[in-house]
Amino acid sequence: MSGKASVRSELLAARALLSSEDARKTASVLARRAGDLAALAGARTVAAYVSVGREPGTRVLLDALRARGVDVLLPVLRADNDLDWARYEGAERLVRAGRGLWEPDGAPLGPDAVLAAEVVLLPGLAVDSRGMRLGRGGGSYDRVLARLERAGATPALAVLLYDDEVIERVPAEPHDRPVHAVVTPGGVRHFTGGRP
């Protein structure tokens, strides 16, 4: 098992031990803590995602952003594992999609829609002190980050995690890109060279 696969396996096993109640409570705390992320406070367009399973919950945050008038873009997984985007119009407009994901039922806006985001909230399993994020390994968000870089777009990049998922070192490869901040129930942490 590779270094990344081994760490992923450990982190997923730890998440599986969380109760539904713990996950629900964490979602509310994360939504409040995200308010401490300065870039998110003033953003007009945010690319986010709908949490599934025992991922740190995003639904409370999605609704809070939408209620504030933020244009929230959610990913739509394409057959090639790249991400398209569609607007979040409320929980009642989410539909089940492949791999157990939830996606907006509205018209896709195209993979480049993410370029308009001032903040991109990324899913992950861990982040380290350099801001290196460990994802699930599908490569979808690696493509998003590469697209942003090619276009010269510089949104604030943040990952939402549980406190114990901020670890000493994440195995990284040359194509991996660091995030600027992590939001956990314990608060917001910025990384060297990160944005406010």
N, C-alpha and C positions, 0 to 999 in steps of 0.2 A: 504494500500500500504506500503511495507517495506521501510526502510530508503534508501536502494540502489535504489529501483524502483522509489521512489519519486524524488531523485536527478537526476536519469537518465532522467525522464520525463521532468524536468525543463531544463536540458542541451540540450536535443534533440529539445525542443520547441525553445530555443534560437538559435540553429543552423539553424532551419527551416526559421528563419527571415533573414538569410544572403542571399545576392544576388549572382547570378552566377559569376558576375564580382568580388565581394569581395572575393569569394572562389578562383577564378583564380589568383588574385593578391597575395593572401596569399600563394599559392603554390610556387610561385617564391621566395618570401621572406623566406619561410621555407627552401627551398633548400639552399639559401645563409647562413642562420643562422645555418643550420646543419653542415656547414663547420667549425663552431666554436667548434664543439664537437670533442675533440682531438682523442678519440677512433675511431671515424668514419674516420678521416683524414688519418689514417694509416692502416685501415682495408683492408684485401684482400677478405674476405667473410662477407657479410651482409645479414641477414634475414630481410625482410621488408614486405610491403603489398601494394596493390593498393587501394588508397582511392576511396570511392564511395559517391555519394550524396554530402552533405555539410561537410563531414569530411575534416580536414585540408589536403590539396592536397599533394600527394606524387609523382605524375608522373614526375615532373621536377627533383626531387631528384633522382628517379630511373634511369632516363636517364643520369644524371650527374655522378652517381656512375658507371654505365655501361661504359660510355665513358672513365672513368678513369681506366678501366680494372678490376673493382671490380666484383667478382662473387656474383650476387644478387639472393638470394633465395626468392621465393614468396610462400605463403601458397596455398594449394589446400584443400578445405574443404571436409572431408570424411563424410560418412553417419552417423557415430557415433559422429560427431562434433569435432573429433580430427583433427589435421592438418598434412597433408603430405606436401612436398615441391617440387618445380620445379624451374628451372633456368629462370630468366628473360632474354628474347632474343629480347626485344624491344616491343613497344606498338602494332605493327602490329601482334605480336604473342600472344596477349591476347585474350581470349574468354570469353563470358558471361557464368556464372555458376549459381548455385542455390543461392537464397537469394539476387539476384542482384549484386553478386560479380564478379570481373574479375580475371581470373586465367591464368597462362601460358598454352599454348597448348602442351608443351613438356612432356616428360616422367617423371612421379613422381619419386622422389629420395628416398622416404621413410620418415616416421616421425622423424627418428634419424638424417636426413641430417642437421637439425638445430644445431646439436652439433658442427658442423664445424664453425659456425658463430662467429666472434669476436665481432660483435655488433648485437643486436636484436632490431629492431624498432617495437614498439607495438602500435596498435591502442588504443584509449581510449576516454573517455568523460570528464575525469577530473583527476587531481593529486593533492595531498595535500603536505604540508611542510615536511611530513615524507617520501614522495616518494610513497605513496600508490596510486595506479592507480584504477580508476573506469572504467571497460569495459562495454560492452553492455549486459553482463549477460549470454552469451552462454557457457562460460567455456572453449572455445577452447584454449585461451592463458594461462589459469590456468594450463591446461595439458602440454603446451609447457614449462612453467616455472618449473613445477614439473619434467618434463623429463630432463631439464638442470641440476636441482639440484641433481637428482638421479645419473646422469652421472658425477657429479663433474665438469661440464662445467661452466665457469665463464665469459661469454660474458658481455660487457657493455649493459645495458638495458635502453632504452630511449623511451619516448612517445612523439608523435607530437600532439600539441594542439594549440588552440587559446589562446591569453593572458588571457582572462577572465575565462578560464577553469582551471587555477591554483587556487584552492580554499582553504579555511581554513582547512576543514576536510572532508575526504572521509569516508563513512561508510566502515569498514573493518571487515573481518571474519578471523578466524585462518589460513585458507589455503592461504590467499592473501599474495603476495610477493611484496616488494617495488621495484621501478625502481631506477636507478642511476641518471637519468637526465631527464629533460623535455626540448624540443625545441619548442619555440613559436616564432611568428613574432618579439617579443621584445627581443629575445636572448635565450641563453642556461642557465639553472639553474641546479646546481648539488645539490644532497641531502646529508645530513650527512652520512658518511660512503660510499658515492658514489665514483665512479671512475672518472678519468679525461676524 
